[in-house]
Amino acid sequence: MGSPSRRYSLIACEIMFRELCSCAAQSRNIIDITFMPKGLHDMGEAKMTSLLQAAIDQVDVSRYEAILLGYGLCNNGTRGLRASLPMVIPRAHDCITLLLGSKDRYAAYFQEHPGTYYQSPGWMERGTHASDNPDSVISQLGMNRTYDEYLAKYGEDNARYLMETLGNWVRNYTRMAYIDTQVGDLAAYKQETAADAARRGWEYEEIQGSTALLMQLLDGPWEEDKFLTIPPGQALRPTYDEGIIGLA
């Protein structure tokens, strides 16, 4: 007879809604999921941390053995999080690692293809771009404004300077990659992403994604090189090394 199921509370970004629902359906454990809105990392560290901490504080600690976090470091938005239960989080900079299934695979792809803008089902389905969110850093800094809007407010010379330094947020991208985690029949998303890349004059590529890391988050074991287990009352911090995160 197999070991009894454990019950975990999972708090995760809705970017991975399809993938995590699929993993939860297959997990040997009982997983209750709280999905948080897309784009919290665009709002800055303080706001993201505050919203995630509030979600953690609402977990009924009498019902669960641990809290699982479907996040990475995410622009330091998970720094300082703590709970009265153990917490487990993948060693990842952001959700791209979680969708590719490995921080090493993400690092290798990043080294070979800098300037890549990533797409996935969740990125396409869940809300708008950061430039459309009034609470995002991009909007707060005015990085989503047009040249005419800069011109009307600041004059021609300043408008040209601001457009060059703030307005063209896509200037460093040359490639668009669609991450296919094979969850859902989403051929139309690939076509839409390819068309978007063509409009921008970027290269297009489809990358084989993986739910392996997400599945391991839900099922365990939580190997030290892939996950950080945070004891009750302690917090996580960035380590600025290959481990990405550690205990504060």
Beta strands, then each sheet from edge to edge (+ up, - down):
strand 1: 7-13
strand 2: 30-36
strand 3: 66-70
strand 4: 87-90
strand 5: 116-119
strand 6: 175-180
strand 7: 203-208
strand 8: 227-230
strand 9: 236-238
strand 10: 245-247
sheet 1: 2+ 1+ 3+ 4+ 8-
sheet 2: 5+ 6+ 7+
sheet 3: 9+ 10-
end
